[in-house]
């Protein structure tokens, strides 16, 4: 019996496309070892993104792919591990000490369900096995406390920094914890941007793989401060299929491009309404706008979410869909989008700043 060649195994793995980022396993540098013992083959893969709910399916698919492509193969064993690392951020900035990656969730206009989407995606990443935090960057209209059923001021051990409040395994911070509910913040731009920076840097985030920043709508002071002074690894644009939403979302996408923050993809919210009474499907806000926008801008289309009353009901109750109905189709869509987002980020350049010492020139 002919010996199975390592190159044959590697060539087969080059033809297996990871469904989460659309790149083959070899190009994505997911293949760590290939071991051949007689006619038995074992492969160790390492994913750069959390995928707890998908690993078993991916393992079975790769094993089946190898069995089908290798003549005379005996046992095939595939082992998959996950290792999340820091990725490159804007020039002149370095990732935060206890936060590997910051992902901004933005929209050009309000009312597209961005905050609800951000919270559910953060919770989906938690469900997939990552350590995640979410920062409410909407200083004037914070919504994270309501969406997660949280209230009260955060604790402080040293009277200088804040301990993030937690819900469902998600670390959180919001100006909504620091001011009374219903109290308007009548602040000029510099005060709001200074507060944002303080909340990010003065919160004791606990070894996060991802910090999701829920941005306010628009492209003003808050967004510019984030893009220029906060180390962001990537951004997501949330829109509806409606033309006016797409026009404003385009502005957000263009802003990130101008400040060299990679856009990981577009999420289309409220894509299709299904009547709870009769089951009739209707595209209230139009069809395919988010996908068309992603194609025009050569960014990935991460997925489409329906206009469903339960998403709103669960969000208003402080138990978002991903935790309220984790096995529902909508929760699965959020998890698919979350895996794709993290997988797209995993393909981006790694952060090498910690490999180089800081050089200080002194007169002696």
Secondary structure by P-SEA (a helix, b strand, c coil): cccccaaaaaaaaaaccccccccccccccccccccccccbbbbbbbbcccccccaaaaaaaaaaaaaaccccccbbbbbbbbbbbbccccccccccccccbbbbbbbcccccaaaaaaaaaaaaaaaacccbbbbcccccccccccccccccbbbbccccccccccccccccccccccccccccccccaaaaaaaaaaaaaacccccccbbbbbccccccaaaaaaacccccccbbbbbcccaaaaaaaaaaaaaaaaacccccbbbbcccccccccccccccccccaaaaaaaaaacccccccccccaaaaaaaaacccccccccccaaaaaaaaaaaaaaaaaaaccccccccccccccccc
